[in-house]
Each structure stands twice: as C-alpha cells, then as structure tokens.
Amino acid sequence: MNVDVVVAGAGPTGLMLAGELALAGVRVLVLERREAPQRDSRALSLHPRSVELMDLRGIAEGFLARGRPVPGWHFAGLPTGLNFADLDSPHPYSLFLAQSHTEELLAERAAELGVRPRRGHAVTGLRQDVDGVDVEVRGPDGDYLVRAGFVVGCDGGRSVVRQAGGIGFPGSDSTFSAMLGDFAQVGPEAVRRAGEHGVLAAPLGNGATRFVLPDAERMRVPVSEPVTEAEFLAALRRATGSTLGVAQPRWLSRFGNATRLADRYRNGRVLVAGDAAHIHFPAAGQGLNVGLQDAMNLGWKLAAEVKGWAPAGLLDSYHAERHPVGQQVVDNTMAQTLLLELMLMPEYRRPVAALRAVLDDLLGIEEVNLRLAGRISALDTRYGTAAEPLVGARMPDVVVGAGRRVYELVRDGRFVLLDFAGDGEVARWADRVRGVRARVPAGHPALDGVRAVLVRPDGHVAWVSRSEAGAGREEALREWVGAPAEVVA
Ligand SMILES: Cc1cc2nc3c(=O)[nH]c(=O)nc-3n(C[C@H](O)[C@H](O)[C@H](O)COP(=O)(O)OP(=O)(O)OC[C@H]3O[C@@H](n4cnc5c(N)ncnc54)[C@H](O)[C@@H]3O)c2cc1C
C-alpha cells in the first residue's frame, strides 16, 4: 500500500479532511487537478459551527485575524435576519471570509501536519477490491496508479470518485440561475443602494465588491453560458435603475439551483464529502460549511479504521450521521430558492410577496428565529435520537476546571472523557482518550447532574453518565473507542 488514504480534491473539504487524517497519524495523499490554488472565491462565510471546528483544533486565531465577524445572517433574503448573536457558542457570528483565504489557511494547517497537495494531478478513475483501491491518476508526466486503503472524493459536484465509485447522485438539474460579479471596490453608498433594491452587495476586503443578482430576464440562462459584462450591467440597471458606478470586473460567474444528494456517502473503500456528496443553490451560504463539517465527522472515523481500532459500524456511521444533514440542507436551500425565484415571476410576485411577509413576521418571534439560526449555523446538528438530550449534540464549550475549556482539550484529536465524579482514569484507552478530572461548570442546566461525558474527536457527545457509580463507562468506551490497548496489541 503506497498510502492509507487518497483524498481527491484540495478544496476546503479535501484540505480539512487531509488535516484531520494527518493529525491522527494517517498517511494521506491529496491529489488536486488544478495546478495552482483557486483565487476567485465562491463562498464568503464561515458560519458558527465551522468557526467552532477551527477552535476545536486550536487554529481559529488565523481565521479570526483575517475574517470579519457579522452577528447574523439571512434566510431567503428575508428582511428580518437570523440572529446568531444569541446562540450558545463561543463564536456567535458568521465570519465573513473569502473562500480563497479559508483554503489558504486550511492548506497551511495541512502543510504543518506534513501534507501538501500534489497539484496538477487529476483522479481519472478507480477500482476497489477487498484489500484496497487502485486510484487512476493523470499527472503532468502521464498516467499512473496509486494504491490506497481508501479514497475520499472531495472533488466537487462533478466528482469523478463518486461516479467511478458507483455512488448515485439523484436530484434535479438547474432550472434557475443567478449571476455574480466581483468589481473594483465601490463606496458604501452604492452598496446601500444595491441592498435597497434586493441586490446583495458586499466588499470583499481585497479591493473588490461582490454583487449577486438574480434577474427575471436572465434567470433561465443555463449555467454553462458565460456572463458578459454588458449582460451583468444591464441586469444591475434593471434591478437598481443604474449601474451604481461599477467597473473593472474581476470575475463574472453564473450559478444555478441544480440540487443533488449522494444516495450513500460510502461504498466500501470509496467515500464522498462536501460538494461531491451534495449540491444545491448557495442560499444562506451553507455548502462550504457543510463540507468542513462532513470532513470533521469523517476524519477520525476513517483514521480509526485505518489504524485498526474502529469499533464495528463506526465508519458506516459517517453516512448515517451526515446524509440526514445533507438532506436538510438540500431541503432548506430548495425552499429558500423558491422564495427567491417566484418573486421574479410576474404571475407569482404578489402572492409570494405576501408569503414572504408572513414568514418575515414569523422570523420576528424569538423561538422561530433561534430555530432557523440553529439550523443555518449548524449548531443544532445532533446525531442520533438518544433519550439523553446531550448525546449526539455538540458539547458546549464550558470551562471544566483550572480555566480549561473543553474545546482546548480536544485539540489533539483524541476523545475526551470528562470525569466530574472521579479521577479521569482511562488507562487502557489512553492512546485514544484523554481522561480529565473535571468540575461541573456553573450555569449550564444541560450539565446538571452529569457525572461523566465522553466527547468525540469532532466535539459531539458520545456518551453521558448520570449514575453515581459511573456505570456503563467501560461499555461506552468499548462501543466508541474500541478494544483497550492490550487487546489491540
Ligand atoms: C456563487 C456561490 C456562492 C457560494 N457562497 C457560499 C457561502 O457563502 N458559504 C458556503 O458555505 N458555501 C458557499 N458556496 C458553496 C461553496 O463554494 C462550495 O460548497 C464549496 O466550494 C465546496 O467545497 P468542496 O471542497 O467540497 O468542493 P470544491 O470547492 O468544488 O473543491 C473541489 C476540488 O477538487 C478538485 N477536483 C475536481 N475534480 C478533480 C479530480 N478528478 N481530481 C483531483 N481534483 C479534482 C477541484 O479542482 C477543486 O479544487 C457558494 C457557491 C457558489 C456557486
């Protein structure tokens, strides 16, 4: 075996996954078709859970230094925004950060852990057998094979890995498109006027301003048709009454509402994550975020499988946990897109305006707003349906004694056993679990009466004990972390 895992694609998902695998000591090879990193940025935001993921690995600072926190977000462009500021998170905001910066920072992280993408090398096919996968690659010097234990397709919506790996991608093609244009930076007045007319405009912080424009006359144009400057400016004039003084386009692009979800995230030794597993209209800016979260869920499970300690079913739980999240995102983006598209159709404009007004009114109710904010921020992602409310949810970032935050304890990618009643002894699992003698934090009702919590490497809760004697601890460790060390050896 040349490598343990081939990751196809060095976009945000592939880079995040590469870092996670390397952290766990897995030999990983990242193959990237492009010769140089992408300079244009589709995504502009890291939502709260994604910033938390960086915090869980101790790398949030670099992201915070380059991004700009904004206290809320939107749903379907409704006037009443989603209030992220009241979410229970150390990062209750969306971090406005261009995708190119996110990728750069993730690439730096992967490089620190010893992984540099092999650029200019495209995966062209694969064949799996019981022992491994032969990955077919086309590089500058010709075609070659890489033998790996697993291959993960992080190679975007048209994923070769997904297709060659026999994973279906049911859904619908694009029927509605919008345009984006990055122009030389314009002043705040132009941004304000664009916003008044429903055109999203945002300074990118690199001397450019992004305009996003759905347009009734051009919304049926196929995404494959390039956007011209004249087309964009004409649409901007239709929407706002002027071209707002924009000039010098740096990037013009068309994107659509093709919506598809992989029918399985794993087929044997082939897995998919990010856009390779789900595509949808970029409503509320979720795609990149979900990809990072897929990678965080998959990394430690795949590492466990490679290292030979994965309990039965652990790797399959990647599909079981992340496919429903993909489904939820596909559904909420379809709903949002319809609310935008129908506004552009004269026959629906009036009733849809009424529907939007009703929804906007509902968003003014705190509980409703929090519900949707929890979903778009991904803070409400909970795996499974255990009766114990903490199990499957993300562990809150509480201080558990001596000024130690839980998120700091997870940085090395091991499980953390927070022992609120004993000495935190995990001896025979110490290679995979960090035992911590912890104090119950004040002011967190969800933790009242809790005696022990097993936190997974991705920051979700695996197991909770409320029993005096700590009953079930060994069973929980075996269930999640596998056999203790001497049995593995
Ligand atoms: C207009 C627009 C705005 C958006 N805004 C947001 C936003 O604000 N927030 C958000 O979260 N998301 C947003 N998204 C979505 C986001 O850009 C994507 O979800 C994200 O890029 C997916 O990351 P990925 O790594 O899974 O795939 P990609 O970014 O597509 O990366 C895939 C990588 O794989 C490489 N590759 C492809 N084929 C091969 C191959 N055969 N072999 C090797 N390498 C290969 C590609 O070159 C690429 O580098 C937006 C999308 C659009 C279109």
The ligand as an SDF file (V2000), in Angstrom:
LIG
                    3D

 53 58  0  0  0  0  0  0  0  0999 V2000
  -21.9340   31.7700   -6.0260 C   0  0  0  0  0  0  0  0  0  0  0  0
  -21.6430   30.8470   -4.9050 C   0  0  0  0  0  0  0  0  0  0  0  0
  -21.5720   31.3470   -3.6210 C   0  0  0  0  0  0  0  0  0  0  0  0
  -21.3240   30.4990   -2.5590 C   0  0  0  0  0  0  0  0  0  0  0  0
  -21.2930   31.0180   -1.2950 N   0  0  0  0  0  0  0  0  0  0  0  0
  -21.1240   30.1960   -0.2530 C   0  0  0  0  0  0  0  0  0  0  0  0
  -21.0680   30.7060    1.0790 C   0  0  0  0  0  0  0  0  0  0  0  0
  -21.1640   31.9210    1.3160 O   0  0  0  0  0  0  0  0  0  0  0  0
  -20.8920   29.8340    2.1010 N   0  0  0  0  0  0  0  0  0  0  0  0
  -20.7500   28.4920    1.8720 C   0  0  0  0  0  0  0  0  0  0  0  0
  -20.6110   27.7370    2.8430 O   0  0  0  0  0  0  0  0  0  0  0  0
  -20.7650   27.9780    0.6190 N   0  0  0  0  0  0  0  0  0  0  0  0
  -20.9450   28.7890   -0.4440 C   0  0  0  0  0  0  0  0  0  0  0  0
  -20.9210   28.2840   -1.6980 N   0  0  0  0  0  0  0  0  0  0  0  0
  -20.6480   26.8530   -1.8980 C   0  0  0  0  0  0  0  0  0  0  0  0
  -19.1610   26.5220   -1.7640 C   0  0  0  0  0  0  0  0  0  0  0  0
  -18.3970   27.3110   -2.6570 O   0  0  0  0  0  0  0  0  0  0  0  0
  -18.9350   25.0400   -2.0480 C   0  0  0  0  0  0  0  0  0  0  0  0
  -19.8860   24.3070   -1.3100 O   0  0  0  0  0  0  0  0  0  0  0  0
  -17.5260   24.6070   -1.6360 C   0  0  0  0  0  0  0  0  0  0  0  0
  -16.5600   25.1500   -2.5090 O   0  0  0  0  0  0  0  0  0  0  0  0
  -17.4040   23.0890   -1.6440 C   0  0  0  0  0  0  0  0  0  0  0  0
  -16.1100   22.7220   -1.2650 O   0  0  0  0  0  0  0  0  0  0  0  0
  -15.5190   21.3140   -1.7230 P   0  0  0  0  0  0  0  0  0  0  0  0
  -14.1190   21.2880   -1.2340 O   0  0  0  0  0  0  0  0  0  0  0  0
  -16.4430   20.2430   -1.3080 O   0  0  0  0  0  0  0  0  0  0  0  0
  -15.5550   21.3510   -3.3190 O   0  0  0  0  0  0  0  0  0  0  0  0
  -14.8120   22.3420   -4.3100 P   0  0  0  0  0  0  0  0  0  0  0  0
  -14.6280   23.6730   -3.6970 O   0  0  0  0  0  0  0  0  0  0  0  0
  -15.5400   22.2410   -5.6100 O   0  0  0  0  0  0  0  0  0  0  0  0
  -13.3680   21.7180   -4.4650 O   0  0  0  0  0  0  0  0  0  0  0  0
  -13.1640   20.5440   -5.2210 C   0  0  0  0  0  0  0  0  0  0  0  0
  -11.6970   20.4700   -5.5980 C   0  0  0  0  0  0  0  0  0  0  0  0
  -11.4760   19.2450   -6.2740 O   0  0  0  0  0  0  0  0  0  0  0  0
  -10.6940   19.4750   -7.4360 C   0  0  0  0  0  0  0  0  0  0  0  0
  -11.0040   18.4020   -8.3930 N   0  0  0  0  0  0  0  0  0  0  0  0
  -12.1080   18.2480   -9.1540 C   0  0  0  0  0  0  0  0  0  0  0  0
  -12.0480   17.1180   -9.8530 N   0  0  0  0  0  0  0  0  0  0  0  0
  -10.8790   16.5280   -9.5320 C   0  0  0  0  0  0  0  0  0  0  0  0
  -10.2570   15.3090   -9.9130 C   0  0  0  0  0  0  0  0  0  0  0  0
  -10.8360   14.4820  -10.7950 N   0  0  0  0  0  0  0  0  0  0  0  0
   -9.0560   15.0020   -9.3750 N   0  0  0  0  0  0  0  0  0  0  0  0
   -8.4480   15.8350   -8.4740 C   0  0  0  0  0  0  0  0  0  0  0  0
   -9.0020   17.0030   -8.0830 N   0  0  0  0  0  0  0  0  0  0  0  0
  -10.2040   17.3400   -8.5880 C   0  0  0  0  0  0  0  0  0  0  0  0
  -11.1190   20.8500   -7.8910 C   0  0  0  0  0  0  0  0  0  0  0  0
  -10.1400   21.4470   -8.7240 O   0  0  0  0  0  0  0  0  0  0  0  0
  -11.2850   21.5720   -6.5610 C   0  0  0  0  0  0  0  0  0  0  0  0
  -10.0890   22.1570   -6.1230 O   0  0  0  0  0  0  0  0  0  0  0  0
  -21.1480   29.1150   -2.7850 C   0  0  0  0  0  0  0  0  0  0  0  0
  -21.2030   28.6110   -4.0890 C   0  0  0  0  0  0  0  0  0  0  0  0
  -21.4480   29.4640   -5.1350 C   0  0  0  0  0  0  0  0  0  0  0  0
  -21.5200   28.9070   -6.5200 C   0  0  0  0  0  0  0  0  0  0  0  0
  1  2  1  0
  2  3  1  0
  2 52  2  0
  3  4  2  0
  4  5  1  0
  4 50  1  0
  5  6  2  0
  6  7  1  0
  6 13  1  0
  7  8  2  0
  7  9  1  0
  9 10  1  0
 10 11  2  0
 10 12  1  0
 12 13  2  0
 13 14  1  0
 14 15  1  0
 14 50  1  0
 15 16  1  0
 16 17  1  0
 16 18  1  0
 18 19  1  0
 18 20  1  0
 20 21  1  0
 20 22  1  0
 22 23  1  0
 23 24  1  0
 24 25  2  0
 24 26  1  0
 24 27  1  0
 27 28  1  0
 28 29  2  0
 28 30  1  0
 28 31  1  0
 31 32  1  0
 32 33  1  0
 33 34  1  0
 33 48  1  0
 34 35  1  0
 35 36  1  0
 35 46  1  0
 36 37  1  0
 36 45  1  0
 37 38  2  0
 38 39  1  0
 39 40  1  0
 39 45  2  0
 40 41  1  0
 40 42  2  0
 42 43  1  0
 43 44  2  0
 44 45  1  0
 46 47  1  0
 46 48  1  0
 48 49  1  0
 50 51  2  0
 51 52  1  0
 52 53  1  0
M  END
$$$$
